[in-house]
Amino acid sequence: MTLRLSERDKRALALLAEADGVSKHEATIRAIHEVARRRGHEARVADASQRVRARYADVIERLGR
């Protein structure tokens, strides 16, 4: 796989790698994993929120008055 980066992106990647003391390859992998974890977390929170709002809709309605 080839990753094409703009000069700005290359600088950002180099800064990330340097800050973490890792190679640019490792910084890229870590960034990918971090975004994947965050999106999974956001999806789980949204799902839980939906279930709680449905379950307690009457209570939420009364508290909103």
N, CA, C and O atoms as CSV, one atom per row, in Angstrom:
chain,resi,resn,atom,element,x,y,z
A,1,MET,N,N,0.846,-1.173,0.000
A,1,MET,CA,C,0.000,0.000,0.000
A,1,MET,C,C,0.890,1.234,0.000
A,1,MET,O,O,1.918,1.273,0.675
A,2,THR,N,N,0.492,2.216,-0.747
A,2,THR,CA,C,1.214,3.480,-0.781
A,2,THR,C,C,0.345,4.553,-0.149
A,2,THR,O,O,-0.846,4.653,-0.444
A,3,LEU,N,N,0.936,5.340,0.706
A,3,LEU,CA,C,0.222,6.426,1.358
A,3,LEU,C,C,0.756,7.741,0.813
A,3,LEU,O,O,1.925,8.070,1.016
A,4,ARG,N,N,-0.086,8.487,0.127
A,4,ARG,CA,C,0.330,9.770,-0.435
A,4,ARG,C,C,-0.116,10.882,0.501
A,4,ARG,O,O,-1.304,11.018,0.795
A,5,LEU,N,N,0.835,11.670,0.962
A,5,LEU,CA,C,0.552,12.748,1.907
A,5,LEU,C,C,0.971,14.086,1.326
A,5,LEU,O,O,1.947,14.185,0.583
A,6,SER,N,N,0.213,15.111,1.681
A,6,SER,CA,C,0.611,16.464,1.323
A,6,SER,C,C,1.801,16.845,2.205
A,6,SER,O,O,2.105,16.152,3.175
A,7,GLU,N,N,2.459,17.925,1.874
A,7,GLU,CA,C,3.584,18.384,2.703
A,7,GLU,C,C,3.111,18.687,4.115
A,7,GLU,O,O,3.803,18.385,5.087
A,8,ARG,N,N,1.948,19.274,4.223
A,8,ARG,CA,C,1.381,19.581,5.549
A,8,ARG,C,C,1.162,18.306,6.353
A,8,ARG,O,O,1.499,18.244,7.535
A,9,ASP,N,N,0.595,17.284,5.703
A,9,ASP,CA,C,0.345,16.007,6.374
A,9,ASP,C,C,1.658,15.322,6.760
A,9,ASP,O,O,1.758,14.716,7.827
A,10,LYS,N,N,2.651,15.420,5.895
A,10,LYS,CA,C,3.967,14.844,6.205
A,10,LYS,C,C,4.566,15.488,7.444
A,10,LYS,O,O,5.130,14.799,8.294
A,11,ARG,N,N,4.446,16.800,7.551
A,11,ARG,CA,C,4.967,17.502,8.738
A,11,ARG,C,C,4.208,17.082,9.992
A,11,ARG,O,O,4.804,16.852,11.044
A,12,ALA,N,N,2.887,16.984,9.868
A,12,ALA,CA,C,2.074,16.576,11.017
A,12,ALA,C,C,2.437,15.164,11.470
A,12,ALA,O,O,2.545,14.898,12.667
A,13,LEU,N,N,2.622,14.272,10.518
A,13,LEU,CA,C,3.006,12.903,10.847
A,13,LEU,C,C,4.377,12.862,11.505
A,13,LEU,O,O,4.585,12.137,12.477
A,14,ALA,N,N,5.306,13.640,10.973
A,14,ALA,CA,C,6.647,13.682,11.557
A,14,ALA,C,C,6.592,14.199,12.989
A,14,ALA,O,O,7.300,13.690,13.857
A,15,LEU,N,N,5.762,15.201,13.244
A,15,LEU,CA,C,5.621,15.735,14.610
A,15,LEU,C,C,5.017,14.700,15.555
A,15,LEU,O,O,5.460,14.557,16.695
A,16,LEU,N,N,4.010,13.985,15.077
A,16,LEU,CA,C,3.410,12.925,15.900
A,16,LEU,C,C,4.438,11.852,16.243
A,16,LEU,O,O,4.562,11.435,17.395
A,17,ALA,N,N,5.165,11.417,15.231
A,17,ALA,CA,C,6.165,10.368,15.439
A,17,ALA,C,C,7.234,10.827,16.414
A,17,ALA,O,O,7.633,10.088,17.314
A,18,GLU,N,N,7.692,12.057,16.223
A,18,GLU,CA,C,8.733,12.574,17.118
A,18,GLU,C,C,8.226,12.711,18.548
A,18,GLU,O,O,8.933,12.369,19.495
A,19,ALA,N,N,7.014,13.206,18.704
A,19,ALA,CA,C,6.444,13.395,20.043
A,19,ALA,C,C,6.311,12.070,20.789
A,19,ALA,O,O,6.506,12.009,22.003
A,20,ASP,N,N,5.979,11.013,20.054
A,20,ASP,CA,C,5.800,9.697,20.681
A,20,ASP,C,C,7.077,8.861,20.670
A,20,ASP,O,O,7.124,7.780,21.257
A,21,GLY,N,N,8.106,9.365,20.001
A,21,GLY,CA,C,9.365,8.625,19.953
A,21,GLY,C,C,9.262,7.336,19.154
A,21,GLY,O,O,9.877,6.327,19.498
A,22,VAL,N,N,8.473,7.380,18.078
A,22,VAL,CA,C,8.288,6.195,17.242
A,22,VAL,C,C,8.530,6.561,15.782
A,22,VAL,O,O,8.694,7.731,15.438
A,23,SER,N,N,8.548,5.544,14.935
A,23,SER,CA,C,8.705,5.790,13.501
A,23,SER,C,C,7.414,6.389,12.941
A,23,SER,O,O,6.365,6.339,13.583
A,24,LYS,N,N,7.507,6.949,11.750
A,24,LYS,CA,C,6.318,7.477,11.092
A,24,LYS,C,C,5.340,6.341,10.782
A,24,LYS,O,O,4.126,6.528,10.847
A,25,HIS,N,N,5.867,5.180,10.450
A,25,HIS,CA,C,5.008,4.015,10.221
A,25,HIS,C,C,4.196,3.711,11.480
A,25,HIS,O,O,2.976,3.556,11.414
A,26,GLU,N,N,4.867,3.627,12.614
A,26,GLU,CA,C,4.187,3.325,13.882
A,26,GLU,C,C,3.201,4.431,14.248
A,26,GLU,O,O,2.110,4.141,14.740
A,27,ALA,N,N,3.563,5.684,14.018
A,27,ALA,CA,C,2.655,6.801,14.305
A,27,ALA,C,C,1.393,6.695,13.450
A,27,ALA,O,O,0.294,6.986,13.921
A,28,THR,N,N,1.551,6.283,12.208
A,28,THR,CA,C,0.406,6.105,11.308
A,28,THR,C,C,-0.513,5.001,11.820
A,28,THR,O,O,-1.730,5.178,11.881
A,29,ILE,N,N,0.064,3.875,12.182
A,29,ILE,CA,C,-0.724,2.752,12.707
A,29,ILE,C,C,-1.461,3.162,13.979
A,29,ILE,O,O,-2.643,2.859,14.145
A,30,ARG,N,N,-0.756,3.854,14.878
A,30,ARG,CA,C,-1.398,4.299,16.122
A,30,ARG,C,C,-2.554,5.247,15.850
A,30,ARG,O,O,-3.599,5.157,16.495
A,31,ALA,N,N,-2.373,6.157,14.897
A,31,ALA,CA,C,-3.439,7.105,14.560
A,31,ALA,C,C,-4.656,6.376,14.010
A,31,ALA,O,O,-5.790,6.708,14.358
A,32,ILE,N,N,-4.433,5.395,13.162
A,32,ILE,CA,C,-5.530,4.604,12.601
A,32,ILE,C,C,-6.285,3.889,13.724
A,32,ILE,O,O,-7.515,3.908,13.755
A,33,HIS,N,N,-5.570,3.277,14.622
A,33,HIS,CA,C,-6.201,2.556,15.730
A,33,HIS,C,C,-6.959,3.501,16.654
A,33,HIS,O,O,-8.043,3.167,17.133
A,34,GLU,N,N,-6.397,4.674,16.904
A,34,GLU,CA,C,-7.055,5.646,17.776
A,34,GLU,C,C,-8.390,6.097,17.183
A,34,GLU,O,O,-9.395,6.158,17.892
A,35,VAL,N,N,-8.404,6.408,15.912
A,35,VAL,CA,C,-9.646,6.831,15.267
A,35,VAL,C,C,-10.664,5.689,15.274
A,35,VAL,O,O,-11.848,5.919,15.519
A,36,ALA,N,N,-10.219,4.485,15.012
A,36,ALA,CA,C,-11.127,3.331,15.032
A,36,ALA,C,C,-11.731,3.131,16.416
A,36,ALA,O,O,-12.928,2.877,16.545
A,37,ARG,N,N,-10.900,3.247,17.451
A,37,ARG,CA,C,-11.412,3.119,18.830
A,37,ARG,C,C,-12.416,4.215,19.134
A,37,ARG,O,O,-13.476,3.949,19.701
A,38,ARG,N,N,-12.092,5.445,18.760
A,38,ARG,CA,C,-12.962,6.584,19.047
A,38,ARG,C,C,-14.313,6.418,18.347
A,38,ARG,O,O,-15.361,6.648,18.951
A,39,ARG,N,N,-14.285,6.023,17.093
A,39,ARG,CA,C,-15.551,5.850,16.365
A,39,ARG,C,C,-16.380,4.721,16.948
A,39,ARG,O,O,-17.605,4.822,17.018
A,40,GLY,N,N,-15.730,3.653,17.364
A,40,GLY,CA,C,-16.453,2.563,18.008
A,40,GLY,C,C,-17.085,3.016,19.309
A,40,GLY,O,O,-18.221,2.656,19.619
A,41,HIS,N,N,-16.339,3.813,20.072
A,41,HIS,CA,C,-16.850,4.346,21.344
A,41,HIS,C,C,-18.043,5.262,21.084
A,41,HIS,O,O,-19.066,5.153,21.760
A,42,GLU,N,N,-17.920,6.159,20.115
A,42,GLU,CA,C,-19.011,7.079,19.806
A,42,GLU,C,C,-20.263,6.321,19.396
A,42,GLU,O,O,-21.371,6.701,19.775
A,43,ALA,N,N,-20.100,5.265,18.636
A,43,ALA,CA,C,-21.255,4.458,18.211
A,43,ALA,C,C,-21.911,3.775,19.407
A,43,ALA,O,O,-23.138,3.721,19.498
A,44,ARG,N,N,-21.097,3.255,20.322
A,44,ARG,CA,C,-21.651,2.589,21.514
A,44,ARG,C,C,-22.379,3.590,22.405
A,44,ARG,O,O,-23.434,3.275,22.956
A,45,VAL,N,N,-21.827,4.790,22.551
A,45,VAL,CA,C,-22.474,5.823,23.370
A,45,VAL,C,C,-23.792,6.247,22.736
A,45,VAL,O,O,-24.796,6.394,23.433
A,46,ALA,N,N,-23.798,6.445,21.422
A,46,ALA,CA,C,-25.028,6.833,20.736
A,46,ALA,C,C,-26.100,5.757,20.893
A,46,ALA,O,O,-27.268,6.074,21.117
A,47,ASP,N,N,-25.714,4.496,20.778
A,47,ASP,CA,C,-26.655,3.389,20.935
A,47,ASP,C,C,-27.213,3.353,22.359
A,47,ASP,O,O,-28.418,3.192,22.554
A,48,ALA,N,N,-26.344,3.501,23.337
A,48,ALA,CA,C,-26.785,3.487,24.738
A,48,ALA,C,C,-27.713,4.667,25.014
A,48,ALA,O,O,-28.724,4.518,25.701
A,49,SER,N,N,-27.377,5.818,24.490
A,49,SER,CA,C,-28.211,7.005,24.675
A,49,SER,C,C,-29.597,6.786,24.088
A,49,SER,O,O,-30.604,7.126,24.707
A,50,GLN,N,N,-29.639,6.227,22.910
A,50,GLN,CA,C,-30.929,5.940,22.250
A,50,GLN,C,C,-31.785,5.012,23.105
A,50,GLN,O,O,-32.979,5.252,23.285
A,51,ARG,N,N,-31.176,3.958,23.627
A,51,ARG,CA,C,-31.928,2.998,24.456
A,51,ARG,C,C,-32.431,3.644,25.743
A,51,ARG,O,O,-33.571,3.418,26.148
A,52,VAL,N,N,-31.581,4.449,26.388
A,52,VAL,CA,C,-31.977,5.101,27.644
A,52,VAL,C,C,-33.088,6.115,27.389
A,52,VAL,O,O,-34.051,6.184,28.152
A,53,ARG,N,N,-32.960,6.901,26.319
A,53,ARG,CA,C,-34.003,7.876,26.007
A,53,ARG,C,C,-35.332,7.192,25.718
A,53,ARG,O,O,-36.383,7.692,26.120
A,54,ALA,N,N,-35.300,6.062,25.031
A,54,ALA,CA,C,-36.541,5.337,24.740
A,54,ALA,C,C,-37.126,4.759,26.029
A,54,ALA,O,O,-38.333,4.833,26.261
A,55,ARG,N,N,-36.282,4.198,26.841
A,55,ARG,CA,C,-36.762,3.550,28.066
A,55,ARG,C,C,-37.342,4.554,29.061
A,55,ARG,O,O,-38.347,4.275,29.714
A,56,TYR,N,N,-36.710,5.718,29.174
A,56,TYR,CA,C,-37.112,6.705,30.178
A,56,TYR,C,C,-37.750,7.942,29.559
A,56,TYR,O,O,-37.680,9.026,30.139
A,57,ALA,N,N,-38.366,7.797,28.399
A,57,ALA,CA,C,-38.969,8.935,27.701
A,57,ALA,C,C,-39.986,9.658,28.570
A,57,ALA,O,O,-40.023,10.888,28.578
A,58,ASP,N,N,-40.815,8.913,29.306
A,58,ASP,CA,C,-41.821,9.566,30.152
A,58,ASP,C,C,-41.183,10.369,31.266
A,58,ASP,O,O,-41.652,11.462,31.583
A,59,VAL,N,N,-40.132,9.858,31.862
A,59,VAL,CA,C,-39.451,10.574,32.946
A,59,VAL,C,C,-38.759,11.819,32.391
A,59,VAL,O,O,-38.818,12.890,32.996
A,60,ILE,N,N,-38.117,11.675,31.260
A,60,ILE,CA,C,-37.442,12.812,30.633
A,60,ILE,C,C,-38.450,13.889,30.285
A,60,ILE,O,O,-38.179,15.076,30.466
A,61,GLU,N,N,-39.598,13.493,29.793
A,61,GLU,CA,C,-40.658,14.446,29.456
A,61,GLU,C,C,-41.115,15.201,30.694
A,61,GLU,O,O,-41.264,16.423,30.649
A,62,ARG,N,N,-41.340,14.493,31.805
A,62,ARG,CA,C,-41.781,15.141,33.042
A,62,ARG,C,C,-40.721,16.075,33.595
A,62,ARG,O,O,-41.050,17.141,34.116
A,63,LEU,N,N,-39.455,15.695,33.490
A,63,LEU,CA,C,-38.382,16.563,33.983
A,63,LEU,C,C,-38.223,17.816,33.133
A,63,LEU,O,O,-37.738,18.841,33.613
A,64,GLY,N,N,-38.630,17.734,31.874
A,64,GLY,CA,C,-38.501,18.873,30.978
A,64,GLY,C,C,-39.539,19.947,31.186
A,64,GLY,O,O,-39.432,21.029,30.610
A,65,ARG,N,N,-40.528,19.675,31.986
A,65,ARG,CA,C,-41.616,20.657,32.221
A,65,ARG,C,C,-41.209,21.736,33.171
A,65,ARG,O,O,-42.002,22.628,33.469
